[in-house]
Amino acid sequence: MVTKDDFLLNKDIFFFNNGSYGACPKVVFDKYQEWQRITEFQPVKFFQKDLIPALQYSRKLIGEFINADYDDLILIRNATFATNIIIHSLDLTPDDEVILTNHEYGACRNAWEFWQQEKGFTIRDIEFDLPIPSPESIINEFEKIVTKNTKVIFFSQISSLTAQLFPAKQICGFAREHGIISIVDGAHSVGQFPLNIQELDPDFLFSNIHKWLYAPKGTAFLYTRKNLQYKVKPLITGWGWGSKRELPSGSDYVDTNQFYGTNDFSSFLTIPDAIAFYRDNNVLELKRECNALLQYFIEESTKITGKQSLYSKLPDCLMMAVIEIPDKYETLELKVILLNQYKIEIPVLEWGNRKLIRISIQIFNKKSEVDYFLSMLKQLF
Ligand SMILES: Cc1ncc(COP(=O)(O)O)c(C=O)c1O
């Protein structure tokens, strides 16, 4: 049985915030440190001989995990990085429109707004209030906003602030029908959602392996559809580019984006171990229990807060959910009370004019911890 002892987390804290940065199991972290030692032991051999095949092996395994050709994947540090590579690469002009939703992650929205200043395109927002009635209602809103100038739809498959599952397959299909590029922010997807790239068929999709798939921090991938790979420009140009490139992997798209100079690649090389942890511990099965606990938390907490659930129906893949709370405390004030007085680490957020708490149930969270949190909520509200 997996417990918190299998992770490096502080045992004095009730940890309900896997969503922000993930949690790395000890066995994977040991491998991470082993790769750092291997790097230091014989650095020249490591960088010049061993690194590229090891990176390729990591890409291969994550490719198998998400049913993607591994040559369509590059390993990058995180979702923010991926967002920037994509926007930087697209030839957007002042005539073009990009659609975002009001559920996007702040850093990614910043990236869009930064590049908007550089390139002059227009950002158009779709607002989805909660609870979202159905996947069809989402597509209807996209239908309404699209114009002949729409070039890109950017959306989170599982949103950060609101923990909603967006129907990625339908949205990508809709974009394709309209000749629009689809970019899926799947920061929370891999390990939480059963990702299948062939089935989803996005133009771009990126995901943090460090959030829900147990890799150390700074481990992510970017998938790009083959016919768009020629567009992908590196944010930093180095040995991977040009006719005299070193360390070639056989693909321009991979080479130009995989080697940004001397760096610590260890986290990328633990991907096989992170996937092994997921498989060996039958996380697919354990996720069902996490989802049931999430459902239980929503039912019990809404009795305390007197607020409606923010889901028409909680999707059964989710390990993270939000509840609305009464406007009794400032968000930061409540977060500090929860952490300092009750030892509960959990995000308290403001979204539109609502105050939300986002709970993550990872495989180490127990019902007794959820019950403790519910009893604290009862005292506070
Ligand atoms: C939906 C979403 N997108 C992007 C990010 C950014 O991830 P990172 O900080 O790893 O770049 C996050 C982080 O929580 C997120 O939740």
The ligand as an SDF file (V2000), in Angstrom:
LIG
                    3D

 16 16  0  0  0  0  0  0  0  0999 V2000
   -3.2430   24.7280  -16.0500 C   0  0  0  0  0  0  0  0  0  0  0  0
   -1.8190   25.1100  -15.7640 C   0  0  0  0  0  0  0  0  0  0  0  0
   -1.0620   25.5470  -16.7820 N   0  0  0  0  0  0  0  0  0  0  0  0
    0.2210   25.8840  -16.6150 C   0  0  0  0  0  0  0  0  0  0  0  0
    0.8220   25.7810  -15.3830 C   0  0  0  0  0  0  0  0  0  0  0  0
    2.2570   26.1820  -15.2330 C   0  0  0  0  0  0  0  0  0  0  0  0
    3.0380   25.1110  -14.8120 O   0  0  0  0  0  0  0  0  0  0  0  0
    4.5840   25.3490  -14.5430 P   0  0  0  0  0  0  0  0  0  0  0  0
    4.6880   26.2760  -13.3800 O   0  0  0  0  0  0  0  0  0  0  0  0
    5.1180   23.9940  -14.2390 O   0  0  0  0  0  0  0  0  0  0  0  0
    5.1370   25.9450  -15.7700 O   0  0  0  0  0  0  0  0  0  0  0  0
    0.0840   25.3370  -14.2870 C   0  0  0  0  0  0  0  0  0  0  0  0
    0.7040   25.2440  -12.9500 C   0  0  0  0  0  0  0  0  0  0  0  0
    0.1040   24.9740  -11.9520 O   0  0  0  0  0  0  0  0  0  0  0  0
   -1.2700   24.9910  -14.4920 C   0  0  0  0  0  0  0  0  0  0  0  0
   -2.0270   24.5800  -13.4740 O   0  0  0  0  0  0  0  0  0  0  0  0
  1  2  1  0
  2  3  1  0
  2 15  2  0
  3  4  2  0
  4  5  1  0
  5  6  1  0
  5 12  2  0
  6  7  1  0
  7  8  1  0
  8  9  2  0
  8 10  1  0
  8 11  1  0
 12 13  1  0
 12 15  1  0
 13 14  2  0
 15 16  1  0
M  END
$$$$
